[in-house]
Amino acid sequence: MTLEPGNILVFHSDGIAETTNSEGLFFGTARLRKLIEDKHEVTAAELADIVLREVDFFADSAPLADDRTLVVLKVR
């Protein structure tokens, strides 16, 4: 795979996508993908902060049931 300027790579543990809300719904990869697409213009650090903040908001600040590991890379 050849990466081009503007590409974004996001590596995450299952604890991100499998975070559940009070209704038992998963945050999910589709919601994660949309969030990344919507916020693609920010820096990698800002994007990571946004993702973690949104996942926490989705879970309504419930205690962690799994680890949440996230790495965001943006190709220049």
PDB file with SEQRES, HELIX, SHEET and CRYST1 records, atoms N, CA, C and O in Angstrom:
SEQRES   1 A   76  MET THR LEU GLU PRO GLY ASN ILE LEU VAL PHE HIS SER          
SEQRES   2 A   76  ASP GLY ILE ALA GLU THR THR ASN SER GLU GLY LEU PHE          
SEQRES   3 A   76  PHE GLY THR ALA ARG LEU ARG LYS LEU ILE GLU ASP LYS          
SEQRES   4 A   76  HIS GLU VAL THR ALA ALA GLU LEU ALA ASP ILE VAL LEU          
SEQRES   5 A   76  ARG GLU VAL ASP PHE PHE ALA ASP SER ALA PRO LEU ALA          
SEQRES   6 A   76  ASP ASP ARG THR LEU VAL VAL LEU LYS VAL ARG                  
HELIX    1 AA1 ASP A   14  ALA A   17  1                                   4    
HELIX    2 AA2 THR A   29  ASP A   38  1                                  10    
HELIX    3 AA3 ALA A   44  PHE A   58  1                                  15    
SHEET    1 AA1 2 ILE A   8  HIS A  12  0                                        
SHEET    2 AA1 2 LEU A  70  LYS A  74 -1                                        
CRYST1    1.000    1.000    1.000  90.00  90.00  90.00 P 1           1          
ATOM      1  N   MET A   1       0.838  -1.164   0.000  1.00  0.00           N  
ATOM      2  CA  MET A   1       0.000   0.000   0.000  1.00  0.00           C  
ATOM      3  C   MET A   1       0.888   1.233   0.000  1.00  0.00           C  
ATOM      4  O   MET A   1       1.832   1.329   0.784  1.00  0.00           O  
ATOM      5  N   THR A   2       0.590   2.144  -0.856  1.00  0.00           N  
ATOM      6  CA  THR A   2       1.302   3.418  -0.902  1.00  0.00           C  
ATOM      7  C   THR A   2       0.416   4.495  -0.293  1.00  0.00           C  
ATOM      8  O   THR A   2      -0.728   4.681  -0.710  1.00  0.00           O  
ATOM      9  N   LEU A   3       0.948   5.197   0.689  1.00  0.00           N  
ATOM     10  CA  LEU A   3       0.193   6.266   1.333  1.00  0.00           C  
ATOM     11  C   LEU A   3       0.488   7.582   0.639  1.00  0.00           C  
ATOM     12  O   LEU A   3       1.606   7.835   0.191  1.00  0.00           O  
ATOM     13  N   GLU A   4      -0.527   8.402   0.561  1.00  0.00           N  
ATOM     14  CA  GLU A   4      -0.419   9.700  -0.109  1.00  0.00           C  
ATOM     15  C   GLU A   4      -0.671  10.817   0.895  1.00  0.00           C  
ATOM     16  O   GLU A   4      -1.325  10.597   1.915  1.00  0.00           O  
ATOM     17  N   PRO A   5      -0.162  12.009   0.617  1.00  0.00           N  
ATOM     18  CA  PRO A   5      -0.448  13.140   1.503  1.00  0.00           C  
ATOM     19  C   PRO A   5      -1.951  13.295   1.708  1.00  0.00           C  
ATOM     20  O   PRO A   5      -2.741  13.226   0.766  1.00  0.00           O  
ATOM     21  N   GLY A   6      -2.314  13.503   2.956  1.00  0.00           N  
ATOM     22  CA  GLY A   6      -3.728  13.645   3.297  1.00  0.00           C  
ATOM     23  C   GLY A   6      -4.358  12.366   3.819  1.00  0.00           C  
ATOM     24  O   GLY A   6      -5.424  12.406   4.433  1.00  0.00           O  
ATOM     25  N   ASN A   7      -3.701  11.214   3.578  1.00  0.00           N  
ATOM     26  CA  ASN A   7      -4.236   9.957   4.114  1.00  0.00           C  
ATOM     27  C   ASN A   7      -4.159   9.976   5.632  1.00  0.00           C  
ATOM     28  O   ASN A   7      -3.247  10.560   6.217  1.00  0.00           O  
ATOM     29  N   ILE A   8      -5.125   9.330   6.254  1.00  0.00           N  
ATOM     30  CA  ILE A   8      -5.163   9.214   7.707  1.00  0.00           C  
ATOM     31  C   ILE A   8      -5.231   7.739   8.062  1.00  0.00           C  
ATOM     32  O   ILE A   8      -6.068   7.002   7.541  1.00  0.00           O  
ATOM     33  N   LEU A   9      -4.347   7.316   8.949  1.00  0.00           N  
ATOM     34  CA  LEU A   9      -4.378   5.950   9.465  1.00  0.00           C  
ATOM     35  C   LEU A   9      -4.803   6.014  10.921  1.00  0.00           C  
ATOM     36  O   LEU A   9      -4.272   6.805  11.701  1.00  0.00           O  
ATOM     37  N   VAL A  10      -5.758   5.180  11.275  1.00  0.00           N  
ATOM     38  CA  VAL A  10      -6.221   5.122  12.656  1.00  0.00           C  
ATOM     39  C   VAL A  10      -6.134   3.671  13.122  1.00  0.00           C  
ATOM     40  O   VAL A  10      -6.787   2.786  12.568  1.00  0.00           O  
ATOM     41  N   PHE A  11      -5.332   3.446  14.133  1.00  0.00           N  
ATOM     42  CA  PHE A  11      -5.215   2.139  14.753  1.00  0.00           C  
ATOM     43  C   PHE A  11      -5.907   2.242  16.104  1.00  0.00           C  
ATOM     44  O   PHE A  11      -5.643   3.160  16.880  1.00  0.00           O  
ATOM     45  N   HIS A  12      -6.795   1.292  16.379  1.00  0.00           N  
ATOM     46  CA  HIS A  12      -7.499   1.354  17.657  1.00  0.00           C  
ATOM     47  C   HIS A  12      -7.770  -0.049  18.186  1.00  0.00           C  
ATOM     48  O   HIS A  12      -7.910  -1.008  17.428  1.00  0.00           O  
ATOM     49  N   SER A  13      -7.839  -0.133  19.493  1.00  0.00           N  
ATOM     50  CA  SER A  13      -8.206  -1.402  20.117  1.00  0.00           C  
ATOM     51  C   SER A  13      -9.719  -1.581  20.008  1.00  0.00           C  
ATOM     52  O   SER A  13     -10.453  -0.636  19.719  1.00  0.00           O  
ATOM     53  N   ASP A  14     -10.160  -2.794  20.241  1.00  0.00           N  
ATOM     54  CA  ASP A  14     -11.597  -3.059  20.164  1.00  0.00           C  
ATOM     55  C   ASP A  14     -12.376  -2.299  21.231  1.00  0.00           C  
ATOM     56  O   ASP A  14     -13.595  -2.162  21.129  1.00  0.00           O  
ATOM     57  N   GLY A  15     -11.685  -1.808  22.247  1.00  0.00           N  
ATOM     58  CA  GLY A  15     -12.350  -1.038  23.293  1.00  0.00           C  
ATOM     59  C   GLY A  15     -12.941   0.265  22.806  1.00  0.00           C  
ATOM     60  O   GLY A  15     -13.823   0.817  23.463  1.00  0.00           O  
ATOM     61  N   ILE A  16     -12.484   0.778  21.670  1.00  0.00           N  
ATOM     62  CA  ILE A  16     -13.068   1.993  21.091  1.00  0.00           C  
ATOM     63  C   ILE A  16     -14.405   1.642  20.438  1.00  0.00           C  
ATOM     64  O   ILE A  16     -15.445   2.170  20.833  1.00  0.00           O  
ATOM     65  N   ALA A  17     -14.383   0.769  19.460  1.00  0.00           N  
ATOM     66  CA  ALA A  17     -15.593   0.430  18.704  1.00  0.00           C  
ATOM     67  C   ALA A  17     -16.618  -0.319  19.543  1.00  0.00           C  
ATOM     68  O   ALA A  17     -17.818  -0.222  19.287  1.00  0.00           O  
ATOM     69  N   GLU A  18     -16.156  -1.064  20.541  1.00  0.00           N  
ATOM     70  CA  GLU A  18     -17.071  -1.876  21.339  1.00  0.00           C  
ATOM     71  C   GLU A  18     -17.523  -1.193  22.628  1.00  0.00           C  
ATOM     72  O   GLU A  18     -18.124  -1.833  23.491  1.00  0.00           O  
ATOM     73  N   THR A  19     -17.240   0.090  22.762  1.00  0.00           N  
ATOM     74  CA  THR A  19     -17.777   0.845  23.891  1.00  0.00           C  
ATOM     75  C   THR A  19     -19.295   0.893  23.737  1.00  0.00           C  
ATOM     76  O   THR A  19     -19.807   1.173  22.654  1.00  0.00           O  
ATOM     77  N   THR A  20     -20.002   0.620  24.816  1.00  0.00           N  
ATOM     78  CA  THR A  20     -21.467   0.622  24.755  1.00  0.00           C  
ATOM     79  C   THR A  20     -22.045   1.812  25.505  1.00  0.00           C  
ATOM     80  O   THR A  20     -21.431   2.368  26.415  1.00  0.00           O  
ATOM     81  N   ASN A  21     -23.251   2.179  25.086  1.00  0.00           N  
ATOM     82  CA  ASN A  21     -23.972   3.247  25.785  1.00  0.00           C  
ATOM     83  C   ASN A  21     -24.988   2.626  26.737  1.00  0.00           C  
ATOM     84  O   ASN A  21     -25.018   1.407  26.904  1.00  0.00           O  
ATOM     85  N   SER A  22     -25.810   3.447  27.355  1.00  0.00           N  
ATOM     86  CA  SER A  22     -26.779   2.951  28.341  1.00  0.00           C  
ATOM     87  C   SER A  22     -27.841   2.051  27.719  1.00  0.00           C  
ATOM     88  O   SER A  22     -28.507   1.301  28.433  1.00  0.00           O  
ATOM     89  N   GLU A  23     -28.007   2.115  26.403  1.00  0.00           N  
ATOM     90  CA  GLU A  23     -28.977   1.263  25.713  1.00  0.00           C  
ATOM     91  C   GLU A  23     -28.346  -0.033  25.212  1.00  0.00           C  
ATOM     92  O   GLU A  23     -29.017  -0.860  24.594  1.00  0.00           O  
ATOM     93  N   GLY A  24     -27.052  -0.204  25.485  1.00  0.00           N  
ATOM     94  CA  GLY A  24     -26.352  -1.406  25.065  1.00  0.00           C  
ATOM     95  C   GLY A  24     -25.875  -1.388  23.626  1.00  0.00           C  
ATOM     96  O   GLY A  24     -25.456  -2.420  23.100  1.00  0.00           O  
ATOM     97  N   LEU A  25     -25.933  -0.216  22.973  1.00  0.00           N  
ATOM     98  CA  LEU A  25     -25.470  -0.090  21.591  1.00  0.00           C  
ATOM     99  C   LEU A  25     -23.970   0.156  21.563  1.00  0.00           C  
ATOM    100  O   LEU A  25     -23.430   0.837  22.434  1.00  0.00           O  
ATOM    101  N   PHE A  26     -23.293  -0.402  20.556  1.00  0.00           N  
ATOM    102  CA  PHE A  26     -21.859  -0.181  20.376  1.00  0.00           C  
ATOM    103  C   PHE A  26     -21.606   1.169  19.720  1.00  0.00           C  
ATOM    104  O   PHE A  26     -22.409   1.644  18.917  1.00  0.00           O  
ATOM    105  N   PHE A  27     -20.470   1.785  20.074  1.00  0.00           N  
ATOM    106  CA  PHE A  27     -20.028   2.982  19.357  1.00  0.00           C  
ATOM    107  C   PHE A  27     -19.845   2.613  17.891  1.00  0.00           C  
ATOM    108  O   PHE A  27     -20.309   3.336  17.009  1.00  0.00           O  
ATOM    109  N   GLY A  28     -19.184   1.515  17.626  1.00  0.00           N  
ATOM    110  CA  GLY A  28     -19.096   0.934  16.290  1.00  0.00           C  
ATOM    111  C   GLY A  28     -18.082   1.571  15.360  1.00  0.00           C  
ATOM    112  O   GLY A  28     -17.680   2.722  15.532  1.00  0.00           O  
ATOM    113  N   THR A  29     -17.681   0.789  14.375  1.00  0.00           N  
ATOM    114  CA  THR A  29     -16.696   1.276  13.400  1.00  0.00           C  
ATOM    115  C   THR A  29     -17.307   2.264  12.417  1.00  0.00           C  
ATOM    116  O   THR A  29     -16.609   3.156  11.936  1.00  0.00           O  
ATOM    117  N   ALA A  30     -18.594   2.127  12.106  1.00  0.00           N  
ATOM    118  CA  ALA A  30     -19.229   3.074  11.176  1.00  0.00           C  
ATOM    119  C   ALA A  30     -19.269   4.471  11.791  1.00  0.00           C  
ATOM    120  O   ALA A  30     -18.995   5.457  11.107  1.00  0.00           O  
ATOM    121  N   ARG A  31     -19.609   4.560  13.071  1.00  0.00           N  
ATOM    122  CA  ARG A  31     -19.643   5.864  13.755  1.00  0.00           C  
ATOM    123  C   ARG A  31     -18.226   6.434  13.848  1.00  0.00           C  
ATOM    124  O   ARG A  31     -18.027   7.636  13.674  1.00  0.00           O  
ATOM    125  N   LEU A  32     -17.242   5.569  14.123  1.00  0.00           N  
ATOM    126  CA  LEU A  32     -15.848   5.998  14.193  1.00  0.00           C  
ATOM    127  C   LEU A  32     -15.387   6.534  12.840  1.00  0.00           C  
ATOM    128  O   LEU A  32     -14.750   7.584  12.761  1.00  0.00           O  
ATOM    129  N   ARG A  33     -15.713   5.808  11.792  1.00  0.00           N  
ATOM    130  CA  ARG A  33     -15.316   6.240  10.441  1.00  0.00           C  
ATOM    131  C   ARG A  33     -15.924   7.597  10.099  1.00  0.00           C  
ATOM    132  O   ARG A  33     -15.234   8.473   9.578  1.00  0.00           O  
ATOM    133  N   LYS A  34     -17.220   7.774  10.391  1.00  0.00           N  
ATOM    134  CA  LYS A  34     -17.884   9.047  10.090  1.00  0.00           C  
ATOM    135  C   LYS A  34     -17.251  10.190  10.871  1.00  0.00           C  
ATOM    136  O   LYS A  34     -17.047  11.277  10.331  1.00  0.00           O  
ATOM    137  N   LEU A  35     -16.942   9.947  12.129  1.00  0.00           N  
ATOM    138  CA  LEU A  35     -16.302  10.970  12.953  1.00  0.00           C  
ATOM    139  C   LEU A  35     -14.959  11.381  12.349  1.00  0.00           C  
ATOM    140  O   LEU A  35     -14.646  12.569  12.277  1.00  0.00           O  
ATOM    141  N   ILE A  36     -14.175  10.405  11.920  1.00  0.00           N  
ATOM    142  CA  ILE A  36     -12.874  10.693  11.305  1.00  0.00           C  
ATOM    143  C   ILE A  36     -13.053  11.465  10.005  1.00  0.00           C  
ATOM    144  O   ILE A  36     -12.322  12.422   9.748  1.00  0.00           O  
ATOM    145  N   GLU A  37     -14.013  11.062   9.190  1.00  0.00           N  
ATOM    146  CA  GLU A  37     -14.277  11.772   7.932  1.00  0.00           C  
ATOM    147  C   GLU A  37     -14.737  13.206   8.192  1.00  0.00           C  
ATOM    148  O   GLU A  37     -14.323  14.128   7.489  1.00  0.00           O  
ATOM    149  N   ASP A  38     -15.585  13.393   9.193  1.00  0.00           N  
ATOM    150  CA  ASP A  38     -16.105  14.730   9.503  1.00  0.00           C  
ATOM    151  C   ASP A  38     -15.032  15.654  10.070  1.00  0.00           C  
ATOM    152  O   ASP A  38     -15.094  16.867   9.868  1.00  0.00           O  
ATOM    153  N   LYS A  39     -14.065  15.106  10.766  1.00  0.00           N  
ATOM    154  CA  LYS A  39     -13.044  15.919  11.454  1.00  0.00           C  
ATOM    155  C   LYS A  39     -11.658  15.779  10.828  1.00  0.00           C  
ATOM    156  O   LYS A  39     -10.663  16.085  11.485  1.00  0.00           O  
ATOM    157  N   HIS A  40     -11.564  15.332   9.597  1.00  0.00           N  
ATOM    158  CA  HIS A  40     -10.279  15.024   8.958  1.00  0.00           C  
ATOM    159  C   HIS A  40      -9.325  16.218   8.844  1.00  0.00           C  
ATOM    160  O   HIS A  40      -8.122  16.031   8.659  1.00  0.00           O  
ATOM    161  N   GLU A  41      -9.851  17.434   8.953  1.00  0.00           N  
ATOM    162  CA  GLU A  41      -8.996  18.600   8.745  1.00  0.00           C  
ATOM    163  C   GLU A  41      -8.152  18.973   9.966  1.00  0.00           C  
ATOM    164  O   GLU A  41      -7.222  19.769   9.840  1.00  0.00           O  
ATOM    165  N   VAL A  42      -8.450  18.426  11.126  1.00  0.00           N  
ATOM    166  CA  VAL A  42      -7.686  18.766  12.332  1.00  0.00           C  
ATOM    167  C   VAL A  42      -6.387  17.959  12.381  1.00  0.00           C  
ATOM    168  O   VAL A  42      -6.195  17.032  11.594  1.00  0.00           O  
ATOM    169  N   THR A  43      -5.511  18.313  13.299  1.00  0.00           N  
ATOM    170  CA  THR A  43      -4.247  17.582  13.435  1.00  0.00           C  
ATOM    171  C   THR A  43      -4.515  16.168  13.961  1.00  0.00           C  
ATOM    172  O   THR A  43      -5.605  15.875  14.451  1.00  0.00           O  
ATOM    173  N   ALA A  44      -3.521  15.311  13.853  1.00  0.00           N  
ATOM    174  CA  ALA A  44      -3.646  13.939  14.345  1.00  0.00           C  
ATOM    175  C   ALA A  44      -3.924  13.933  15.850  1.00  0.00           C  
ATOM    176  O   ALA A  44      -4.771  13.173  16.320  1.00  0.00           O  
ATOM    177  N   ALA A  45      -3.218  14.774  16.602  1.00  0.00           N  
ATOM    178  CA  ALA A  45      -3.430  14.843  18.055  1.00  0.00           C  
ATOM    179  C   ALA A  45      -4.838  15.315  18.386  1.00  0.00           C  
ATOM    180  O   ALA A  45      -5.490  14.771  19.276  1.00  0.00           O  
ATOM    181  N   GLU A  46      -5.303  16.333  17.663  1.00  0.00           N  
ATOM    182  CA  GLU A  46      -6.659  16.828  17.891  1.00  0.00           C  
ATOM    183  C   GLU A  46      -7.694  15.773  17.538  1.00  0.00           C  
ATOM    184  O   GLU A  46      -8.693  15.620  18.240  1.00  0.00           O  
ATOM    185  N   LEU A  47      -7.460  15.043  16.450  1.00  0.00           N  
ATOM    186  CA  LEU A  47      -8.392  13.998  16.035  1.00  0.00           C  
ATOM    187  C   LEU A  47      -8.463  12.900  17.096  1.00  0.00           C  
ATOM    188  O   LEU A  47      -9.550  12.417  17.414  1.00  0.00           O  
ATOM    189  N   ALA A  48      -7.328  12.508  17.638  1.00  0.00           N  
ATOM    190  CA  ALA A  48      -7.310  11.499  18.692  1.00  0.00           C  
ATOM    191  C   ALA A  48      -8.104  11.988  19.906  1.00  0.00           C  
ATOM    192  O   ALA A  48      -8.888  11.233  20.481  1.00  0.00           O  
ATOM    193  N   ASP A  49      -7.903  13.248  20.293  1.00  0.00           N  
ATOM    194  CA  ASP A  49      -8.644  13.810  21.425  1.00  0.00           C  
ATOM    195  C   ASP A  49     -10.144  13.821  21.157  1.00  0.00           C  
ATOM    196  O   ASP A  49     -10.939  13.498  22.040  1.00  0.00           O  
ATOM    197  N   ILE A  50     -10.530  14.194  19.939  1.00  0.00           N  
ATOM    198  CA  ILE A  50     -11.948  14.229  19.567  1.00  0.00           C  
ATOM    199  C   ILE A  50     -12.556  12.839  19.645  1.00  0.00           C  
ATOM    200  O   ILE A  50     -13.644  12.665  20.195  1.00  0.00           O  
ATOM    201  N   VAL A  51     -11.862  11.854  19.102  1.00  0.00           N  
ATOM    202  CA  VAL A  51     -12.384  10.475  19.118  1.00  0.00           C  
ATOM    203  C   VAL A  51     -12.567  10.002  20.557  1.00  0.00           C  
ATOM    204  O   VAL A  51     -13.627   9.482  20.904  1.00  0.00           O  
ATOM    205  N   LEU A  52     -11.558  10.174  21.387  1.00  0.00           N  
ATOM    206  CA  LEU A  52     -11.662   9.719  22.773  1.00  0.00           C  
ATOM    207  C   LEU A  52     -12.763  10.461  23.527  1.00  0.00           C  
ATOM    208  O   LEU A  52     -13.475   9.865  24.335  1.00  0.00           O  
ATOM    209  N   ARG A  53     -12.901  11.745  23.267  1.00  0.00           N  
ATOM    210  CA  ARG A  53     -13.951  12.536  23.911  1.00  0.00           C  
ATOM    211  C   ARG A  53     -15.338  12.062  23.468  1.00  0.00           C  
ATOM    212  O   ARG A  53     -16.240  11.932  24.296  1.00  0.00           O  
ATOM    213  N   GLU A  54     -15.515  11.801  22.157  1.00  0.00           N  
ATOM    214  CA  GLU A  54     -16.798  11.339  21.640  1.00  0.00           C  
ATOM    215  C   GLU A  54     -17.155   9.947  22.167  1.00  0.00           C  
ATOM    216  O   GLU A  54     -18.316   9.677  22.478  1.00  0.00           O  
ATOM    217  N   VAL A  55     -16.169   9.076  22.264  1.00  0.00           N  
ATOM    218  CA  VAL A  55     -16.418   7.743  22.804  1.00  0.00           C  
ATOM    219  C   VAL A  55     -16.836   7.847  24.267  1.00  0.00           C  
ATOM    220  O   VAL A  55     -17.761   7.157  24.697  1.00  0.00           O  
ATOM    221  N   ASP A  56     -16.167   8.697  25.029  1.00  0.00           N  
ATOM    222  CA  ASP A  56     -16.521   8.891  26.430  1.00  0.00           C  
ATOM    223  C   ASP A  56     -17.925   9.481  26.556  1.00  0.00           C  
ATOM    224  O   ASP A  56     -18.702   9.046  27.405  1.00  0.00           O  
ATOM    225  N   PHE A  57     -18.254  10.462  25.725  1.00  0.00           N  
ATOM    226  CA  PHE A  57     -19.588  11.065  25.730  1.00  0.00           C  
ATOM    227  C   PHE A  57     -20.646  10.019  25.388  1.00  0.00           C  
ATOM    228  O   PHE A  57     -21.697   9.963  26.026  1.00  0.00           O  
ATOM    229  N   PHE A  58     -20.364   9.190  24.379  1.00  0.00           N  
ATOM    230  CA  PHE A  58     -21.284   8.130  23.956  1.00  0.00           C  
ATOM    231  C   PHE A  58     -21.565   7.177  25.112  1.00  0.00           C  
ATOM    232  O   PHE A  58     -22.702   6.747  25.307  1.00  0.00           O  
ATOM    233  N   ALA A  59     -20.536   6.851  25.872  1.00  0.00           N  
ATOM    234  CA  ALA A  59     -20.665   5.921  27.001  1.00  0.00           C  
ATOM    235  C   ALA A  59     -21.252   6.607  28.236  1.00  0.00           C  
ATOM    236  O   ALA A  59     -21.462   5.971  29.269  1.00  0.00           O  
ATOM    237  N   ASP A  60     -21.511   7.903  28.118  1.00  0.00           N  
ATOM    238  CA  ASP A  60     -22.049   8.689  29.233  1.00  0.00           C  
ATOM    239  C   ASP A  60     -21.141   8.587  30.451  1.00  0.00           C  
ATOM    240  O   ASP A  60     -21.605   8.484  31.587  1.00  0.00           O  
ATOM    241  N   SER A  61     -19.844   8.616  30.191  1.00  0.00           N  
ATOM    242  CA  SER A  61     -18.809   8.583  31.229  1.00  0.00           C  
ATOM    243  C   SER A  61     -18.891   7.349  32.133  1.00  0.00           C  
ATOM    244  O   SER A  61     -18.456   7.393  33.283  1.00  0.00           O  
ATOM    245  N   ALA A  62     -19.445   6.255  31.614  1.00  0.00           N  
ATOM    246  CA  ALA A  62     -19.498   5.001  32.372  1.00  0.00           C  
ATOM    247  C   ALA A  62     -18.080   4.481  32.575  1.00  0.00           C  
ATOM    248  O   ALA A  62     -17.189   4.796  31.787  1.00  0.00           O  
ATOM    249  N   PRO A  63     -17.862   3.695  33.613  1.00  0.00           N  
ATOM    250  CA  PRO A  63     -16.528   3.126  33.832  1.00  0.00           C  
ATOM    251  C   PRO A  63     -16.091   2.274  32.639  1.00  0.00           C  
ATOM    252  O   PRO A  63     -16.917   1.649  31.975  1.00  0.00           O  
ATOM    253  N   LEU A  64     -14.792   2.257  32.378  1.00  0.00           N  
ATOM    254  CA  LEU A  64     -14.266   1.478  31.258  1.00  0.00           C  
ATOM    255  C   LEU A  64     -14.506  -0.011  31.479  1.00  0.00           C  
ATOM    256  O   LEU A  64     -14.269  -0.543  32.563  1.00  0.00           O  
ATOM    257  N   ALA A  65     -14.981  -0.669  30.423  1.00  0.00           N  
ATOM    258  CA  ALA A  65     -15.157  -2.121  30.462  1.00  0.00           C  
ATOM    259  C   ALA A  65     -14.006  -2.805  29.727  1.00  0.00           C  
ATOM    260  O   ALA A  65     -13.813  -4.014  29.859  1.00  0.00           O  
ATOM    261  N   ASP A  66     -13.244  -2.033  28.957  1.00  0.00           N  
ATOM    262  CA  ASP A  66     -12.130  -2.548  28.162  1.00  0.00           C  
ATOM    263  C   ASP A  66     -11.156  -1.391  27.957  1.00  0.00           C  
ATOM    264  O   ASP A  66     -11.504  -0.229  28.165  1.00  0.00           O  
ATOM    265  N   ASP A  67      -9.936  -1.724  27.549  1.00  0.00           N  
ATOM    266  CA  ASP A  67      -8.967  -0.656  27.283  1.00  0.00           C  
ATOM    267  C   ASP A  67      -9.401   0.134  26.054  1.00  0.00           C  
ATOM    268  O   ASP A  67     -10.143  -0.366  25.209  1.00  0.00           O  
ATOM    269  N   ARG A  68      -8.937   1.349  25.969  1.00  0.00           N  
ATOM    270  CA  ARG A  68      -9.174   2.199  24.793  1.00  0.00           C  
ATOM    271  C   ARG A  68      -7.810   2.695  24.322  1.00  0.00           C  
ATOM    272  O   ARG A  68      -7.246   3.643  24.868  1.00  0.00           O  
ATOM    273  N   THR A  69      -7.309   2.031  23.308  1.00  0.00           N  
ATOM    274  CA  THR A  69      -6.021   2.396  22.743  1.00  0.00           C  
ATOM    275  C   THR A  69      -6.249   2.995  21.366  1.00  0.00           C  
ATOM    276  O   THR A  69      -7.019   2.454  20.573  1.00  0.00           O  
ATOM    277  N   LEU A  70      -5.588   4.108  21.077  1.00  0.00           N  
ATOM    278  CA  LEU A  70      -5.823   4.822  19.825  1.00  0.00           C  
ATOM    279  C   LEU A  70      -4.527   5.455  19.336  1.00  0.00           C  
ATOM    280  O   LEU A  70      -3.817   6.112  20.098  1.00  0.00           O  
ATOM    281  N   VAL A  71      -4.227   5.249  18.052  1.00  0.00           N  
ATOM    282  CA  VAL A  71      -3.096   5.892  17.401  1.00  0.00           C  
ATOM    283  C   VAL A  71      -3.619   6.494  16.106  1.00  0.00           C  
ATOM    284  O   VAL A  71      -4.250   5.809  15.302  1.00  0.00           O  
ATOM    285  N   VAL A  72      -3.350   7.796  15.908  1.00  0.00           N  
ATOM    286  CA  VAL A  72      -3.790   8.478  14.683  1.00  0.00           C  
ATOM    287  C   VAL A  72      -2.551   9.014  13.979  1.00  0.00           C  
ATOM    288  O   VAL A  72      -1.738   9.718  14.579  1.00  0.00           O  
ATOM    289  N   LEU A  73      -2.416   8.673  12.700  1.00  0.00           N  
ATOM    290  CA  LEU A  73      -1.305   9.151  11.868  1.00  0.00           C  
ATOM    291  C   LEU A  73      -1.867   9.865  10.656  1.00  0.00           C  
ATOM    292  O   LEU A  73      -2.805   9.382  10.022  1.00  0.00           O  
ATOM    293  N   LYS A  74      -1.295  11.014  10.333  1.00  0.00           N  
ATOM    294  CA  LYS A  74      -1.689  11.734   9.117  1.00  0.00           C  
ATOM    295  C   LYS A  74      -0.460  11.852   8.231  1.00  0.00           C  
ATOM    296  O   LYS A  74       0.609  12.253   8.689  1.00  0.00           O  
ATOM    297  N   VAL A  75      -0.614  11.505   6.976  1.00  0.00           N  
ATOM    298  CA  VAL A  75       0.494  11.561   6.023  1.00  0.00           C  
ATOM    299  C   VAL A  75       0.593  12.982   5.484  1.00  0.00           C  
ATOM    300  O   VAL A  75      -0.401  13.575   5.065  1.00  0.00           O  
ATOM    301  N   ARG A  76       1.818  13.519   5.503  1.00  0.00           N  
ATOM    302  CA  ARG A  76       2.047  14.879   4.974  1.00  0.00           C  
ATOM    303  C   ARG A  76       2.505  14.811   3.542  1.00  0.00           C  
ATOM    304  O   ARG A  76       2.749  15.847   2.923  1.00  0.00           O  
TER     305      ARG A  76                                                      
END                                                                             
